[in-house]
Amino acid sequence: MSRPLRIEYQDAYYHVINRGRGRQAIFDSEDYFREFLHTLSEAYDRFGLQIHAYCLMSNHYHLLVKTPEGNLQRCMRHVNGVYTQRYNRLKNTDGPLFRGRYKAILVDHGAYLLQLSKYIHSNPLEAGMVGQLENYLWSSYRSYIGISSAADWLYRHEVYGQLNTNKPVEKEYQAYVNEGSMDEDLKVFYSRKRWNPILGSDGFIEGIKGLLGKDTSEVTYREKKRIRPGIEAIVEAVSICCRVPEKEIWMVKKGRGIKNQPRKLAMYLAQKTGGFRLNEIGEFFGLKGYGGVANAIYLAKQALEQDAGLRKVKNSVINRLDP
């Protein structure tokens, strides 16, 4: 199956969704929800990610974000990767948490920002988790209607601006969400089994094509070739090609004589193919310092120079990761 199209540029808006692997829960208690929100705040501080709305469900999340720096992949690498590590520490487990690459739908904010915020905030009600949306604690809705304080990284003014009202915006937004009816175009868009990578008017879609300079089929291929694989995808590919369980690659094993070549190969490819920094690789693989990561990558490089069979495995992994 082909990977979804990624379109990045400054000041782009996205609806980002990701689910737990095998639909497992990704938020087990308040501590998990709070850790995810803390990770979002870090993405705001470090990479300038603006969060306009969010809703954290038990086994998935929805984000409405803007990227002033045109760096969605970098932002989401931090959000998904760092939260996975924090989840594993809380759960006392290891391995990947999410089912794979997040979905990112490029949004025509002028036409859909207000409606999409309503769609995102309405998820707990649609899922039957609450009788009233204001009772759900883990979305930005309570901040939008003024019954909870808003985090510094939550941007509400653009959504409020589309209400076109002189009345208190918190009450107007609550009335807008509670009126029940959803935008028909939005309902049709999200009812499809395979979502399009762009949510917008015909003019917006044509503008994106013009921005990228090619028709969408050509852009899809070109953009895919630019995308670096995530660490979860690398570990999965190494697991398949080395015929070892993924948990063996994620697991930290100490002691003399323990080689765990697939783990070292995965770290090597995370740097060389994935473009991850040593500290990022360490976070994913449960290592506290740079030294252990650097040493593992050095040993993998030595082994690749000496072992033709391992080089063949490496090439198989890279071919499997190729879009």
ZIJO-V33865 format. One record per helix or strand. SS is the DSSP state (H for helix, E for strand). FROM is the first residue (numbers start at 0). LEN is the number of residues. Records with the same first field share a line. If there is no record, write none. Layout:
# ZIJO-V33865
SS: FROM-LEN ; FROM-LEN
This chain:
# ZIJO-V33865
E: 11-9 ; 48-8 ; 59-8 ; 97-1 ; 102-5 ; 138-1 ; 153-1 ; 197-2
H: 20-3 ; 29-18 ; 71-20 ; 108-13 ; 122-4 ; 132-3 ; 140-4 ; 156-5 ; 168-10 ; 183-8 ; 201-11 ; 215-11 ; 230-12 ; 245-5 ; 260-12 ; 277-8 ; 289-17 ; 307-14
